[in-house]
Amino acid sequence: MSGFNINRRQFLGVSATAASGLVLAGCDQFDFLGQRDNQVRAVLEQANVLTYQVQRRLIGAQTLAREYAPSEIRQGQRPNGSTDPTTAEYMFLKNQNFADYRLTVKGMVEREVSFSLDELRNMPARSQITRHDCVEGWSCIAKWSGTPLGGVLDQAGVKPGARFCVYHCYDNIQRTLTGDILYYSSSDLIDAYHPQTILSYGLNDAVLPVSNGAPIRLRIERALGYKQPKYLHTIELVDDLTPFGRGKGGYWEDLGYDWYGGI
Protein backbone atom coordinates (compact mmCIF):
# COMPACT_ATOMS: atom_id res chain seq x y z
CA MET A 1 0.00 0.00 0.00
CA SER A 2 2.74 2.46 0.97
CA GLY A 3 4.71 1.70 -2.18
CA PHE A 4 1.68 2.40 -4.31
CA ASN A 5 1.19 5.82 -2.71
CA ILE A 6 4.82 6.82 -3.13
CA ASN A 7 4.92 5.92 -6.81
CA ARG A 8 1.65 7.67 -7.45
CA ARG A 9 2.82 10.82 -5.66
CA GLN A 10 6.02 10.89 -7.68
CA PHE A 11 4.01 10.60 -10.89
CA LEU A 12 1.65 13.39 -9.87
CA GLY A 13 4.56 15.55 -8.78
CA VAL A 14 6.14 15.42 -12.22
CA SER A 15 2.77 16.12 -13.80
CA ALA A 16 2.16 19.06 -11.46
CA THR A 17 5.48 20.69 -12.21
CA ALA A 18 4.86 20.51 -15.93
CA ALA A 19 1.26 21.63 -15.56
CA SER A 20 2.11 24.65 -13.45
CA GLY A 21 4.63 25.92 -15.97
CA LEU A 22 2.25 25.51 -18.85
CA VAL A 23 -0.62 27.24 -17.10
CA LEU A 24 1.51 30.20 -16.12
CA ALA A 25 2.82 30.43 -19.66
CA GLY A 26 -0.71 30.56 -21.01
CA CYS A 27 -0.14 27.47 -23.15
CA ASP A 28 -2.83 25.26 -24.61
CA GLN A 29 -0.94 22.05 -23.98
CA PHE A 30 -3.78 20.66 -21.85
CA ASP A 31 -6.23 20.46 -24.74
CA PHE A 32 -5.85 16.68 -24.83
CA LEU A 33 -7.53 16.47 -21.41
CA GLY A 34 -10.78 17.49 -23.03
CA GLN A 35 -10.58 14.50 -25.37
CA ARG A 36 -12.42 11.61 -23.74
CA ASP A 37 -10.65 9.00 -25.89
CA ASN A 38 -7.15 10.28 -25.04
CA GLN A 39 -4.94 7.58 -23.44
CA VAL A 40 -3.15 9.93 -21.02
CA ARG A 41 -6.45 11.24 -19.74
CA ALA A 42 -7.69 7.67 -19.31
CA VAL A 43 -4.64 6.80 -17.16
CA LEU A 44 -5.21 9.82 -14.93
CA GLU A 45 -8.89 8.95 -14.48
CA GLN A 46 -8.14 5.32 -13.63
CA ALA A 47 -5.57 6.41 -11.01
CA ASN A 48 -8.27 8.58 -9.46
CA VAL A 49 -10.83 5.76 -9.32
CA LEU A 50 -8.32 3.27 -7.92
CA THR A 51 -7.08 5.59 -5.17
CA TYR A 52 -10.62 6.49 -4.14
CA GLN A 53 -11.76 2.87 -3.96
CA VAL A 54 -8.68 1.64 -2.11
CA GLN A 55 -8.81 4.33 0.55
CA ARG A 56 -12.55 4.02 1.10
CA ARG A 57 -12.50 0.19 1.34
CA LEU A 58 -9.23 -0.49 3.14
CA ILE A 59 -8.53 2.60 5.23
CA GLY A 60 -12.08 3.45 6.31
CA ALA A 61 -14.20 6.55 6.07
CA GLN A 62 -13.40 7.89 9.56
CA THR A 63 -9.77 6.82 9.93
CA LEU A 64 -7.69 9.78 11.09
CA ALA A 65 -4.64 11.19 9.37
CA ARG A 66 -1.51 10.97 11.50
CA GLU A 67 -1.06 13.79 13.99
CA TYR A 68 2.33 14.95 15.22
CA ALA A 69 3.92 16.37 18.37
CA PRO A 70 4.56 20.14 18.65
CA SER A 71 8.32 19.44 18.60
CA GLU A 72 7.97 18.18 15.04
CA ILE A 73 6.96 21.63 13.76
CA ARG A 74 10.36 22.77 12.50
CA GLN A 75 9.44 25.57 10.09
CA GLY A 76 6.57 27.81 9.11
CA GLN A 77 3.95 26.47 6.73
CA ARG A 78 5.29 27.03 3.24
CA PRO A 79 2.99 29.26 1.14
CA ASN A 80 2.23 27.82 -2.27
CA GLY A 81 0.22 28.74 -5.33
CA SER A 82 -1.61 32.04 -4.98
CA THR A 83 -0.49 33.95 -1.91
CA ASP A 84 -2.36 37.27 -2.20
CA PRO A 85 -5.53 37.37 -4.34
CA THR A 86 -6.16 40.58 -6.24
CA THR A 87 -9.90 40.34 -6.82
CA ALA A 88 -11.64 43.55 -5.77
CA GLU A 89 -13.85 41.82 -3.21
CA TYR A 90 -10.95 40.08 -1.52
CA MET A 91 -8.78 43.18 -1.44
CA PHE A 92 -11.63 45.13 0.18
CA LEU A 93 -12.09 42.45 2.85
CA LYS A 94 -8.36 42.25 3.53
CA ASN A 95 -8.13 46.02 3.96
CA GLN A 96 -10.96 45.77 6.51
CA ASN A 97 -9.13 42.96 8.34
CA PHE A 98 -11.96 40.66 7.18
CA ALA A 99 -14.51 42.39 9.42
CA ASP A 100 -17.20 42.05 6.72
CA TYR A 101 -16.27 38.51 5.68
CA ARG A 102 -19.06 35.92 5.46
CA LEU A 103 -18.83 32.20 4.80
CA THR A 104 -21.97 31.03 2.99
CA VAL A 105 -23.40 27.51 2.83
CA LYS A 106 -25.97 27.08 0.08
CA GLY A 107 -27.31 24.72 -2.58
CA MET A 108 -28.97 21.47 -1.56
CA VAL A 109 -29.58 22.52 2.04
CA GLU A 110 -32.70 23.12 4.09
CA ARG A 111 -31.70 26.72 4.71
CA GLU A 112 -28.94 28.90 3.34
CA VAL A 113 -26.72 30.18 6.12
CA SER A 114 -23.75 32.52 6.40
CA PHE A 115 -21.31 33.21 9.21
CA SER A 116 -18.90 35.99 10.05
CA LEU A 117 -15.32 35.19 10.98
CA ASP A 118 -16.09 35.93 14.64
CA GLU A 119 -19.06 33.56 14.54
CA LEU A 120 -16.89 30.79 13.12
CA ARG A 121 -14.27 31.40 15.79
CA ASN A 122 -16.90 31.11 18.52
CA MET A 123 -18.07 27.68 17.33
CA PRO A 124 -16.63 24.43 18.74
CA ALA A 125 -13.00 24.28 17.65
CA ARG A 126 -10.40 21.67 16.91
CA SER A 127 -6.61 21.91 16.57
CA GLN A 128 -4.47 19.31 14.85
CA ILE A 129 -0.80 19.00 13.95
CA THR A 130 -0.63 17.31 10.58
CA ARG A 131 1.60 16.98 7.56
CA HIS A 132 0.73 18.91 4.42
CA ASP A 133 1.79 16.91 1.36
CA CYS A 134 2.11 18.91 -1.85
CA VAL A 135 1.73 17.27 -5.23
CA GLU A 136 5.04 18.95 -6.16
CA GLY A 137 6.82 16.57 -3.78
CA TRP A 138 7.44 18.59 -0.59
CA SER A 139 5.84 18.23 2.85
CA CYS A 140 5.45 20.46 5.89
CA ILE A 141 4.17 19.79 9.42
CA ALA A 142 2.00 22.52 10.94
CA LYS A 143 -0.72 23.11 13.51
CA TRP A 144 -4.12 24.06 12.12
CA SER A 145 -7.01 25.37 14.20
CA GLY A 146 -10.61 25.89 13.19
CA THR A 147 -14.18 24.69 13.43
CA PRO A 148 -15.16 21.26 12.07
CA LEU A 149 -16.95 21.57 8.75
CA GLY A 150 -19.49 18.90 9.66
CA GLY A 151 -21.04 21.02 12.39
CA VAL A 152 -21.37 23.99 10.04
CA LEU A 153 -23.08 21.82 7.42
CA ASP A 154 -25.49 20.53 10.05
CA GLN A 155 -26.61 24.08 10.75
CA ALA A 156 -27.63 24.39 7.10
CA GLY A 157 -29.29 20.96 7.01
CA VAL A 158 -27.89 18.95 4.12
CA LYS A 159 -30.62 17.49 1.93
CA PRO A 160 -30.62 13.71 1.34
CA GLY A 161 -29.85 14.00 -2.39
CA ALA A 162 -26.64 16.00 -1.91
CA ARG A 163 -23.45 14.13 -2.79
CA PHE A 164 -20.69 16.73 -2.94
CA CYS A 165 -19.48 20.00 -1.46
CA VAL A 166 -18.14 22.51 -3.97
CA TYR A 167 -15.73 25.00 -2.41
CA HIS A 168 -15.65 28.47 -4.01
CA CYS A 169 -12.70 30.77 -3.35
CA TYR A 170 -11.58 34.37 -3.84
CA ASP A 171 -8.34 33.10 -5.30
CA ASN A 172 -7.90 34.36 -8.87
CA ILE A 173 -5.38 31.67 -9.68
CA GLN A 174 -5.28 32.43 -13.39
CA ARG A 175 -5.80 35.65 -15.33
CA THR A 176 -6.90 35.50 -18.95
CA LEU A 177 -7.93 37.96 -21.65
CA THR A 178 -11.56 37.22 -20.78
CA GLY A 179 -11.13 37.72 -17.03
CA ASP A 180 -10.00 35.98 -13.87
CA ILE A 181 -10.39 32.24 -13.33
CA LEU A 182 -11.22 31.65 -9.67
CA TYR A 183 -10.02 28.63 -7.74
CA TYR A 184 -12.52 26.02 -6.72
CA SER A 185 -12.41 22.46 -5.44
CA SER A 186 -14.81 19.83 -4.16
CA SER A 187 -15.13 16.74 -1.99
CA ASP A 188 -17.67 14.08 -1.22
CA LEU A 189 -19.65 14.25 2.01
CA ILE A 190 -17.48 11.59 3.65
CA ASP A 191 -14.48 13.90 3.53
CA ALA A 192 -16.62 16.92 4.40
CA TYR A 193 -17.82 15.23 7.59
CA HIS A 194 -14.46 13.68 8.49
CA PRO A 195 -13.46 14.62 12.08
CA GLN A 196 -10.26 16.32 10.90
CA THR A 197 -11.89 18.37 8.15
CA ILE A 198 -11.92 21.89 9.53
CA LEU A 199 -12.50 25.46 8.42
CA SER A 200 -9.12 26.69 9.54
CA TYR A 201 -8.62 30.26 10.77
CA GLY A 202 -5.45 29.59 12.78
CA LEU A 203 -1.97 28.38 11.90
CA ASN A 204 0.75 27.48 14.41
CA ASP A 205 -1.09 29.24 17.26
CA ALA A 206 -1.45 32.48 15.31
CA VAL A 207 -4.05 33.99 13.01
CA LEU A 208 -3.99 32.35 9.58
CA PRO A 209 -1.84 34.57 7.33
CA VAL A 210 -3.01 35.84 3.97
CA SER A 211 -0.23 33.90 2.27
CA ASN A 212 -1.66 30.67 3.66
CA GLY A 213 -5.30 31.37 2.83
CA ALA A 214 -6.83 33.89 5.26
CA PRO A 215 -9.43 34.29 6.45
CA ILE A 216 -10.53 30.65 6.00
CA ARG A 217 -8.73 27.68 4.52
CA LEU A 218 -10.32 24.26 4.32
CA ARG A 219 -8.25 21.37 5.65
CA ILE A 220 -9.01 17.86 4.39
CA GLU A 221 -6.11 16.12 6.07
CA ARG A 222 -6.18 12.84 4.13
CA ALA A 223 -5.78 14.64 0.79
CA LEU A 224 -3.01 16.34 -1.16
CA GLY A 225 -2.42 20.08 -0.90
CA TYR A 226 -4.46 21.13 -3.91
CA LYS A 227 -7.55 19.75 -2.12
CA GLN A 228 -7.02 22.29 0.72
CA PRO A 229 -8.61 25.38 -0.87
CA LYS A 230 -7.56 28.80 0.44
CA TYR A 231 -9.56 32.04 0.61
CA LEU A 232 -12.82 30.10 0.94
CA HIS A 233 -16.08 32.06 0.83
CA THR A 234 -18.87 29.68 -0.25
CA ILE A 235 -19.68 26.00 0.19
CA GLU A 236 -22.28 24.72 -2.24
CA LEU A 237 -24.01 21.36 -1.72
CA VAL A 238 -24.73 19.61 -5.02
CA ASP A 239 -25.52 16.22 -6.53
CA ASP A 240 -23.47 16.75 -9.70
CA LEU A 241 -20.08 18.37 -10.40
CA THR A 242 -20.43 18.81 -14.16
CA PRO A 243 -21.93 22.36 -14.07
CA PHE A 244 -18.75 23.80 -12.48
CA GLY A 245 -15.65 24.76 -14.46
CA ARG A 246 -14.93 22.02 -16.96
CA GLY A 247 -16.97 19.57 -14.93
CA LYS A 248 -14.19 17.69 -13.14
CA GLY A 249 -14.68 19.06 -9.64
CA GLY A 250 -11.87 21.57 -9.27
CA TYR A 251 -9.45 23.97 -10.94
CA TRP A 252 -6.54 21.51 -11.10
CA GLU A 253 -8.87 18.61 -11.70
CA ASP A 254 -10.14 20.42 -14.80
CA LEU A 255 -6.52 20.40 -16.01
CA GLY A 256 -6.07 16.66 -15.51
CA TYR A 257 -5.31 16.10 -11.81
CA ASP A 258 -7.33 13.39 -10.15
CA TRP A 259 -10.46 14.50 -8.36
CA TYR A 260 -9.99 12.56 -5.15
CA GLY A 261 -6.38 13.54 -4.40
CA GLY A 262 -6.16 11.15 -1.46
CA ILE A 263 -2.94 10.11 0.30
C-alpha positions as CSV (number, residue, x, y, z in Angstrom):
1,M,0.0,0.0,0.0
2,S,2.7,2.5,1.0
3,G,4.7,1.7,-2.2
4,F,1.7,2.4,-4.3
5,N,1.2,5.8,-2.7
6,I,4.8,6.8,-3.1
7,N,4.9,5.9,-6.8
8,R,1.6,7.7,-7.4
9,R,2.8,10.8,-5.7
10,Q,6.0,10.9,-7.7
11,F,4.0,10.6,-10.9
12,L,1.7,13.4,-9.9
13,G,4.6,15.5,-8.8
14,V,6.1,15.4,-12.2
15,S,2.8,16.1,-13.8
16,A,2.2,19.1,-11.5
17,T,5.5,20.7,-12.2
18,A,4.9,20.5,-15.9
19,A,1.3,21.6,-15.6
20,S,2.1,24.7,-13.4
21,G,4.6,25.9,-16.0
22,L,2.2,25.5,-18.9
23,V,-0.6,27.2,-17.1
24,L,1.5,30.2,-16.1
25,A,2.8,30.4,-19.7
26,G,-0.7,30.6,-21.0
27,C,-0.1,27.5,-23.1
28,D,-2.8,25.3,-24.6
29,Q,-0.9,22.1,-24.0
30,F,-3.8,20.7,-21.9
31,D,-6.2,20.5,-24.7
32,F,-5.8,16.7,-24.8
33,L,-7.5,16.5,-21.4
34,G,-10.8,17.5,-23.0
35,Q,-10.6,14.5,-25.4
36,R,-12.4,11.6,-23.7
37,D,-10.6,9.0,-25.9
38,N,-7.1,10.3,-25.0
39,Q,-4.9,7.6,-23.4
40,V,-3.1,9.9,-21.0
41,R,-6.4,11.2,-19.7
42,A,-7.7,7.7,-19.3
43,V,-4.6,6.8,-17.2
44,L,-5.2,9.8,-14.9
45,E,-8.9,9.0,-14.5
46,Q,-8.1,5.3,-13.6
47,A,-5.6,6.4,-11.0
48,N,-8.3,8.6,-9.5
49,V,-10.8,5.8,-9.3
50,L,-8.3,3.3,-7.9
51,T,-7.1,5.6,-5.2
52,Y,-10.6,6.5,-4.1
53,Q,-11.8,2.9,-4.0
54,V,-8.7,1.6,-2.1
55,Q,-8.8,4.3,0.6
56,R,-12.5,4.0,1.1
57,R,-12.5,0.2,1.3
58,L,-9.2,-0.5,3.1
59,I,-8.5,2.6,5.2
60,G,-12.1,3.5,6.3
61,A,-14.2,6.5,6.1
62,Q,-13.4,7.9,9.6
63,T,-9.8,6.8,9.9
64,L,-7.7,9.8,11.1
65,A,-4.6,11.2,9.4
66,R,-1.5,11.0,11.5
67,E,-1.1,13.8,14.0
68,Y,2.3,15.0,15.2
69,A,3.9,16.4,18.4
70,P,4.6,20.1,18.6
71,S,8.3,19.4,18.6
72,E,8.0,18.2,15.0
73,I,7.0,21.6,13.8
74,R,10.4,22.8,12.5
75,Q,9.4,25.6,10.1
76,G,6.6,27.8,9.1
77,Q,4.0,26.5,6.7
78,R,5.3,27.0,3.2
79,P,3.0,29.3,1.1
80,N,2.2,27.8,-2.3
81,G,0.2,28.7,-5.3
82,S,-1.6,32.0,-5.0
83,T,-0.5,34.0,-1.9
84,D,-2.4,37.3,-2.2
85,P,-5.5,37.4,-4.3
86,T,-6.2,40.6,-6.2
87,T,-9.9,40.3,-6.8
88,A,-11.6,43.6,-5.8
89,E,-13.8,41.8,-3.2
90,Y,-10.9,40.1,-1.5
91,M,-8.8,43.2,-1.4
92,F,-11.6,45.1,0.2
93,L,-12.1,42.4,2.9
94,K,-8.4,42.2,3.5
95,N,-8.1,46.0,4.0
96,Q,-11.0,45.8,6.5
97,N,-9.1,43.0,8.3
98,F,-12.0,40.7,7.2
99,A,-14.5,42.4,9.4
100,D,-17.2,42.0,6.7
101,Y,-16.3,38.5,5.7
102,R,-19.1,35.9,5.5
103,L,-18.8,32.2,4.8
104,T,-22.0,31.0,3.0
105,V,-23.4,27.5,2.8
106,K,-26.0,27.1,0.1
107,G,-27.3,24.7,-2.6
108,M,-29.0,21.5,-1.6
109,V,-29.6,22.5,2.0
110,E,-32.7,23.1,4.1
111,R,-31.7,26.7,4.7
112,E,-28.9,28.9,3.3
113,V,-26.7,30.2,6.1
114,S,-23.8,32.5,6.4
115,F,-21.3,33.2,9.2
116,S,-18.9,36.0,10.1
117,L,-15.3,35.2,11.0
118,D,-16.1,35.9,14.6
119,E,-19.1,33.6,14.5
120,L,-16.9,30.8,13.1
121,R,-14.3,31.4,15.8
122,N,-16.9,31.1,18.5
123,M,-18.1,27.7,17.3
124,P,-16.6,24.4,18.7
125,A,-13.0,24.3,17.6
126,R,-10.4,21.7,16.9
127,S,-6.6,21.9,16.6
128,Q,-4.5,19.3,14.9
129,I,-0.8,19.0,14.0
130,T,-0.6,17.3,10.6
131,R,1.6,17.0,7.6
132,H,0.7,18.9,4.4
133,D,1.8,16.9,1.4
134,C,2.1,18.9,-1.8
135,V,1.7,17.3,-5.2
136,E,5.0,18.9,-6.2
137,G,6.8,16.6,-3.8
138,W,7.4,18.6,-0.6
139,S,5.8,18.2,2.8
140,C,5.5,20.5,5.9
141,I,4.2,19.8,9.4
142,A,2.0,22.5,10.9
143,K,-0.7,23.1,13.5
144,W,-4.1,24.1,12.1
145,S,-7.0,25.4,14.2
146,G,-10.6,25.9,13.2
147,T,-14.2,24.7,13.4
148,P,-15.2,21.3,12.1
149,L,-16.9,21.6,8.8
150,G,-19.5,18.9,9.7
151,G,-21.0,21.0,12.4
152,V,-21.4,24.0,10.0
153,L,-23.1,21.8,7.4
154,D,-25.5,20.5,10.0
155,Q,-26.6,24.1,10.8
156,A,-27.6,24.4,7.1
157,G,-29.3,21.0,7.0
158,V,-27.9,18.9,4.1
159,K,-30.6,17.5,1.9
160,P,-30.6,13.7,1.3
161,G,-29.8,14.0,-2.4
162,A,-26.6,16.0,-1.9
163,R,-23.4,14.1,-2.8
164,F,-20.7,16.7,-2.9
165,C,-19.5,20.0,-1.5
166,V,-18.1,22.5,-4.0
167,Y,-15.7,25.0,-2.4
168,H,-15.7,28.5,-4.0
169,C,-12.7,30.8,-3.3
170,Y,-11.6,34.4,-3.8
171,D,-8.3,33.1,-5.3
172,N,-7.9,34.4,-8.9
173,I,-5.4,31.7,-9.7
174,Q,-5.3,32.4,-13.4
175,R,-5.8,35.6,-15.3
176,T,-6.9,35.5,-18.9
177,L,-7.9,38.0,-21.6
178,T,-11.6,37.2,-20.8
179,G,-11.1,37.7,-17.0
180,D,-10.0,36.0,-13.9
181,I,-10.4,32.2,-13.3
182,L,-11.2,31.6,-9.7
183,Y,-10.0,28.6,-7.7
184,Y,-12.5,26.0,-6.7
185,S,-12.4,22.5,-5.4
186,S,-14.8,19.8,-4.2
187,S,-15.1,16.7,-2.0
188,D,-17.7,14.1,-1.2
189,L,-19.7,14.3,2.0
190,I,-17.5,11.6,3.6
191,D,-14.5,13.9,3.5
192,A,-16.6,16.9,4.4
193,Y,-17.8,15.2,7.6
194,H,-14.5,13.7,8.5
195,P,-13.5,14.6,12.1
196,Q,-10.3,16.3,10.9
197,T,-11.9,18.4,8.1
198,I,-11.9,21.9,9.5
199,L,-12.5,25.5,8.4
200,S,-9.1,26.7,9.5
201,Y,-8.6,30.3,10.8
202,G,-5.4,29.6,12.8
203,L,-2.0,28.4,11.9
204,N,0.8,27.5,14.4
205,D,-1.1,29.2,17.3
206,A,-1.4,32.5,15.3
207,V,-4.0,34.0,13.0
208,L,-4.0,32.3,9.6
209,P,-1.8,34.6,7.3
210,V,-3.0,35.8,4.0
211,S,-0.2,33.9,2.3
212,N,-1.7,30.7,3.7
213,G,-5.3,31.4,2.8
214,A,-6.8,33.9,5.3
215,P,-9.4,34.3,6.5
216,I,-10.5,30.7,6.0
217,R,-8.7,27.7,4.5
218,L,-10.3,24.3,4.3
219,R,-8.2,21.4,5.6
220,I,-9.0,17.9,4.4
221,E,-6.1,16.1,6.1
222,R,-6.2,12.8,4.1
223,A,-5.8,14.6,0.8
224,L,-3.0,16.3,-1.2
225,G,-2.4,20.1,-0.9
226,Y,-4.5,21.1,-3.9
227,K,-7.5,19.8,-2.1
228,Q,-7.0,22.3,0.7
229,P,-8.6,25.4,-0.9
230,K,-7.6,28.8,0.4
231,Y,-9.6,32.0,0.6
232,L,-12.8,30.1,0.9
233,H,-16.1,32.1,0.8
234,T,-18.9,29.7,-0.2
235,I,-19.7,26.0,0.2
236,E,-22.3,24.7,-2.2
237,L,-24.0,21.4,-1.7
238,V,-24.7,19.6,-5.0
239,D,-25.5,16.2,-6.5
240,D,-23.5,16.8,-9.7
241,L,-20.1,18.4,-10.4
242,T,-20.4,18.8,-14.2
243,P,-21.9,22.4,-14.1
244,F,-18.8,23.8,-12.5
245,G,-15.7,24.8,-14.5
246,R,-14.9,22.0,-17.0
247,G,-17.0,19.6,-14.9
248,K,-14.2,17.7,-13.1
249,G,-14.7,19.1,-9.6
250,G,-11.9,21.6,-9.3
251,Y,-9.4,24.0,-10.9
252,W,-6.5,21.5,-11.1
253,E,-8.9,18.6,-11.7
254,D,-10.1,20.4,-14.8
255,L,-6.5,20.4,-16.0
256,G,-6.1,16.7,-15.5
257,Y,-5.3,16.1,-11.8
258,D,-7.3,13.4,-10.2
259,W,-10.5,14.5,-8.4
260,Y,-10.0,12.6,-5.1
261,G,-6.4,13.5,-4.4
262,G,-6.2,11.1,-1.5
263,I,-2.9,10.1,0.3
